[in-house]
């Protein structure tokens, strides 16, 4: 009885979820979680080898999905992703916008092309995904969009200026798009992770920097990627999340911000 109740509340059976950036560490964990909750998961990204490996892992765990190649900052590519998803599954119920990059160039030295690269990947890709998939969902019976923000969206950090600006914009953008689609049964929310062992963090953080971050995180550790799944399922579920839109959920271990 309890299992049936939880499945009715949080289950995603029969739905199709598209995870843009599903070939990455955090996107991959979200893809795994959505599949475990019953969704057919389209793992979308640029790296076919990693995408197919993620799909194989999902199937080995008892779920189902497929890999589709996409360039998240190219409108035609996202349009093609929607078209292929509909050809394959005839529906697109959930979109997770998880494409992202970071940069740790000192503020005075940030070149325009690096700033543009971060803003395009983190913000423009979110906009294109929301616009294309959200417009489809609005005419196809509704759906849920989950954007990925960051703990740095509203807390001061040093050395990640473009990244923090892009994620703050994602939070604001999500609120506005949620309002736009609110009467069309399309919910749009944002999940803001704290510090996780994602690729961009491994590339830009020194052991000393990691120690500093731990000192500002009350739980005194990085998050595990699968610790994002519960909040993601809540925000994507039709029943448990039915009256939640324009909301930000922070999964950050209580991170307080830092200026070092």
KESEMAR-422191 format. One record per residue (C-alpha): residue number from 1; residue in one letter; x, y, z. Coordinates in steps of 0.1 Angstrom, whole numbers, plus 5000, padded with zeros to 4 digits. Each point is the difference from the previous one (the first is absolute). Layout:
<atoms>
[NUM,'A',[X,Y,Z]]
...
</atoms>
This chain:
<atoms>
[1,'X',[5000,5000,5000]]
[2,'X',[5027,5024,5009]]
[3,'X',[5020,4992,4969]]
[4,'X',[4969,5006,4978]]
[5,'X',[4994,5033,5017]]
[6,'X',[5035,5013,4995]]
[7,'X',[5000,4988,4964]]
[8,'X',[4968,5018,4993]]
[9,'X',[5014,5031,5016]]
[10,'X',[5035,5001,4986]]
[11,'X',[5001,4973,4972]]
[12,'X',[5007,5009,4964]]
[13,'X',[4988,4969,4983]]
[14,'X',[4990,5005,4964]]
[15,'X',[5017,5033,4997]]
[16,'X',[5029,5011,4978]]
[17,'X',[5027,5021,5016]]
[18,'X',[5027,5017,4979]]
[19,'X',[5032,5008,5019]]
[20,'X',[5022,5025,4980]]
[21,'X',[5035,4995,5014]]
[22,'X',[4991,4965,5011]]
[23,'X',[5035,4989,4990]]
[24,'X',[5015,5020,5029]]
[25,'X',[5004,4990,5036]]
[26,'X',[4970,5019,5015]]
[27,'X',[4979,4996,4969]]
[28,'X',[5007,4963,4999]]
[29,'X',[4990,4996,5036]]
[30,'X',[4967,5018,4993]]
[31,'X',[4995,4978,4970]]
[32,'X',[5005,4969,5021]]
[33,'X',[4975,5013,5027]]
[34,'X',[4973,5009,4975]]
[35,'X',[5003,4966,4984]]
[36,'X',[4998,4982,5034]]
[37,'X',[4968,5020,5006]]
[38,'X',[4985,4985,4969]]
[39,'X',[5007,5025,4972]]
[40,'X',[5015,4991,4966]]
[41,'X',[5031,5022,4999]]
[42,'X',[5015,5016,4970]]
[43,'X',[5036,5006,5009]]
[44,'X',[5010,5030,4978]]
[45,'X',[5035,5013,4995]]
[46,'X',[5030,5003,4978]]
[47,'X',[5020,4969,5011]]
[48,'X',[4984,4970,4984]]
[49,'X',[5022,4975,5018]]
[50,'X',[4991,5013,5035]]
[51,'X',[4964,5004,4990]]
[52,'X',[4997,4964,4989]]
[53,'X',[5018,4989,5031]]
[54,'X',[4975,5019,5021]]
[55,'X',[4971,4984,4982]]
[56,'X',[5015,4965,5005]]
[57,'X',[5003,5007,5037]]
[58,'X',[4964,5011,5001]]
[59,'X',[4988,4968,4983]]
[60,'X',[5022,4978,5022]]
[61,'X',[4983,5016,5030]]
[62,'X',[4965,4991,4986]]
[63,'X',[4992,5033,4983]]
[64,'X',[4999,5010,4964]]
[65,'X',[5012,5028,4978]]
[66,'X',[5020,5010,4969]]
[67,'X',[5028,5024,4991]]
[68,'X',[4995,5029,4976]]
[69,'X',[5027,5024,4989]]
[70,'X',[4995,5037,5006]]
[71,'X',[5019,5033,5001]]
[72,'X',[4981,5018,5027]]
[73,'X',[5009,5035,4988]]
[74,'X',[4988,4995,4965]]
[75,'X',[4962,5006,4994]]
[76,'X',[4998,4976,4970]]
[77,'X',[5016,4973,5021]]
[78,'X',[4975,5004,5028]]
[79,'X',[4971,5000,4975]]
[80,'X',[5014,4968,4985]]
[81,'X',[5002,4985,5035]]
[82,'X',[4963,5007,5006]]
[83,'X',[4991,4986,4965]]
[84,'X',[5020,4968,5006]]
[85,'X',[4986,4996,5035]]
[86,'X',[4965,5002,4986]]
[87,'X',[5008,4976,4972]]
[88,'X',[5014,4975,5025]]
[89,'X',[4975,5005,5029]]
[90,'X',[4972,5021,4987]]
[91,'X',[5002,5022,5031]]
[92,'X',[5023,5023,5020]]
[93,'X',[4988,5003,5036]]
[94,'X',[5031,5012,5019]]
[95,'X',[5030,5021,4989]]
[96,'X',[5031,5004,5021]]
[97,'X',[5024,5027,4989]]
[98,'X',[5033,4989,5014]]
[99,'X',[5026,5011,4975]]
[100,'X',[5026,5021,5017]]
[101,'X',[5036,5012,5001]]
[102,'X',[5021,5020,5024]]
[103,'X',[5031,5022,5000]]
[104,'X',[5024,5011,5027]]
[105,'X',[5018,5028,4982]]
[106,'X',[5008,5030,5023]]
[107,'X',[4975,5028,4996]]
[108,'X',[5023,5026,4985]]
[109,'X',[5012,4975,4974]]
[110,'X',[4967,4985,4988]]
[111,'X',[4999,5003,4961]]
[112,'X',[4968,5006,4982]]
[113,'X',[5000,4966,4983]]
[114,'X',[5003,4982,5033]]
[115,'X',[4972,5020,5015]]
[116,'X',[4978,4994,4969]]
[117,'X',[5008,4962,5001]]
[118,'X',[4988,4997,5036]]
[119,'X',[4969,5022,4996]]
[120,'X',[4990,4982,4968]]
[121,'X',[5004,4965,5014]]
[122,'X',[4983,5007,5033]]
[123,'X',[4974,5026,4991]]
[124,'X',[4993,5000,4963]]
[125,'X',[4997,4962,4999]]
[126,'X',[4975,5002,5029]]
[127,'X',[4980,5026,4981]]
[128,'X',[4999,4980,4967]]
[129,'X',[4990,4968,5018]]
[130,'X',[4972,5018,5019]]
[131,'X',[4987,5018,4970]]
[132,'X',[4999,4970,4976]]
[133,'X',[4989,4973,5024]]
[134,'X',[4978,5023,5021]]
[135,'X',[4981,5012,4970]]
[136,'X',[4995,4963,4989]]
[137,'X',[4988,4990,5035]]
[138,'X',[4976,5030,5002]]
[139,'X',[4981,4986,4970]]
[140,'X',[5004,4963,5008]]
[141,'X',[4984,4997,5034]]
[142,'X',[5027,5015,5023]]
[143,'X',[5033,4989,5015]]
[144,'X',[5028,5009,5023]]
[145,'X',[5033,5018,4994]]
[146,'X',[5029,4998,5025]]
[147,'X',[5028,5025,4995]]
[148,'X',[5033,4997,5018]]
[149,'X',[5012,5030,5020]]
[150,'X',[5027,5001,5026]]
[151,'X',[5007,5009,5036]]
[152,'X',[5019,5029,4985]]
[153,'X',[4968,5015,4986]]
[154,'X',[4994,5019,5032]]
[155,'X',[5032,4996,5020]]
[156,'X',[5034,5017,4995]]
[157,'X',[5028,4979,4986]]
[158,'X',[5033,5010,4986]]
[159,'X',[5016,4990,4967]]
[160,'X',[4968,4988,4984]]
[161,'X',[4985,5033,4988]]
[162,'X',[4985,4991,4967]]
[163,'X',[4987,4967,5014]]
[164,'X',[4984,5017,5030]]
[165,'X',[4984,5027,4978]]
[166,'X',[4986,4974,4976]]
[167,'X',[4985,4979,5028]]
[168,'X',[4984,5031,5016]]
[169,'X',[4985,5007,4966]]
[170,'X',[4987,4964,4998]]
[171,'X',[4982,5004,5033]]
[172,'X',[4984,5033,4989]]
[173,'X',[4992,4987,4965]]
[174,'X',[4983,4969,5015]]
[175,'X',[4977,5022,5021]]
[176,'X',[4990,5020,4969]]
[177,'X',[4995,4970,4978]]
[178,'X',[4980,4982,5027]]
[179,'X',[4976,5030,5001]]
[180,'X',[4997,4999,4962]]
[181,'X',[4990,4964,4999]]
[182,'X',[4981,4998,5033]]
[183,'X',[4966,4998,4985]]
[184,'X',[5011,4975,4974]]
[185,'X',[5007,4972,5024]]
[186,'X',[5038,5003,4994]]
[187,'X',[5019,5003,5033]]
[188,'X',[5035,5015,4999]]
[189,'X',[5023,4997,5031]]
[190,'X',[5037,5002,5007]]
[191,'X',[5022,4977,5020]]
[192,'X',[5031,5017,5016]]
[193,'X',[5028,4976,5009]]
[194,'X',[5027,5009,5024]]
[195,'X',[5034,4985,4995]]
[196,'X',[5001,4966,4984]]
[197,'X',[5028,4980,4983]]
[198,'X',[4989,5011,4965]]
[199,'X',[5026,5004,4973]]
[200,'X',[5002,5038,5001]]
[201,'X',[5007,4999,5038]]
[202,'X',[5027,4973,4996]]
[203,'X',[5017,5021,4973]]
[204,'X',[5001,5034,5018]]
[205,'X',[5002,4992,5037]]
[206,'X',[5033,4995,5017]]
[207,'X',[5003,4979,5032]]
[208,'X',[5004,5032,5020]]
[209,'X',[4968,5014,4983]]
[210,'X',[4981,4969,5009]]
[211,'X',[5010,5003,5036]]
[212,'X',[4988,5037,5000]]
[213,'X',[4967,4989,4986]]
[214,'X',[4996,4973,5026]]
[215,'X',[5005,5026,5027]]
[216,'X',[4970,5019,4987]]
[217,'X',[4977,4969,4996]]
[218,'X',[4985,4990,5034]]
[219,'X',[4997,4964,4989]]
[220,'X',[5038,5001,4993]]
[221,'X',[5000,4980,4968]]
[222,'X',[4992,5001,4963]]
[223,'X',[4966,4987,4989]]
[224,'X',[4996,4967,4983]]
[225,'X',[4984,5003,4966]]
[226,'X',[4971,4977,5010]]
[227,'X',[4991,5024,5028]]
[228,'X',[4984,5022,4973]]
[229,'X',[4975,4974,4989]]
[230,'X',[4974,5004,5027]]
[231,'X',[4996,5037,4994]]
[232,'X',[5000,4995,4963]]
[233,'X',[4972,4974,5001]]
[234,'X',[4979,5022,5022]]
[235,'X',[5003,5029,4975]]
[236,'X',[4994,4978,4970]]
[237,'X',[4971,4978,5014]]
[238,'X',[4965,5008,4988]]
[239,'X',[4984,4993,5034]]
[240,'X',[5025,5008,5027]]
[241,'X',[5011,5031,4981]]
[242,'X',[4967,5010,4985]]
[243,'X',[4998,5035,5017]]
[244,'X',[5037,5007,4999]]
[245,'X',[5013,5024,4973]]
[246,'X',[5025,5028,4999]]
[247,'X',[5017,4985,5030]]
[248,'X',[5037,4996,5009]]
[249,'X',[5011,4971,5021]]
[250,'X',[5035,5001,5014]]
[251,'X',[5018,4967,5006]]
[252,'X',[5032,5014,5015]]
[253,'X',[5008,4986,5034]]
[254,'X',[4992,5034,5016]]
[255,'X',[5027,5019,4981]]
[256,'X',[5003,5036,5012]]
[257,'X',[5020,5016,4973]]
[258,'X',[5037,5011,5000]]
[259,'X',[5021,5029,4989]]
[260,'X',[5034,4985,5003]]
</atoms>
